């Protein structure tokens, strides 16, 4: 009788690449210490969701508002935008 051997399959975990934040979002995050701390700590997927949430706004006013709201949420420790279905690029 031949003993069954376990085969261990190693899979490389790929790093998810974050989208490049637009300059207005980058400047806003850079200007806020609490937002910078959260941004540095979240995953690339979470960053993508913030970026897509901001850039999916159709009006400039909405985009500006989303950046302000996003900074406020990050200051409060939120790691992802609330009620957002997620990055459409997934």
C-alpha positions, -999 to +999 in steps of 0.1 A: +000+000+000+014+034-010+010+062+015-007+093+001+016+123+002+004+158+008+011+182-019+017+217-008+010+243-034+025+276-028+008+305-045+023+339-047+001+366-033+000+394-058+001+429-045-029+450-056-017+482-072-035+513-061-047+537-087-027+570-088-046+595-067-056+627-086-036+658-076-065+674-058-070+644-036-032+640-030-029+676-020-059+673+004-045+642+021-010+657+023-024+688+041-041+667+068-020+647+093-048+625+104-059+616+068-022+610+059-020+585+088-051+566+077-040+567+041-006+552+049-022+524+069-050+513+045-047+486+018-043+494-019-079+482-024-092+506+002-072+534-015-087+525-048-121+528-034-114+563-020-099+573-053-128+560-074-153+574-051-138+609-056-132+606-093-166+591-102-183+624-093-197+640-124-197+676-112-167+695-099-188+706-069-195+670-060-159+660-063-148+689-041-175+679-016-164+642-016-128+652-009-139+673+021-162+645+033-135+619+027-110+638+048-135+642+076-142+604+075-105+596+075-100+619+105-127+598+123-108+566+114-129+553+085-109+532+062-133+530+032-160+553+019-194+544+033-222+531+011-199+528-019-201+496-040-163+497-045-139+503-072-154+496-106-120+485-119-120+453-099 
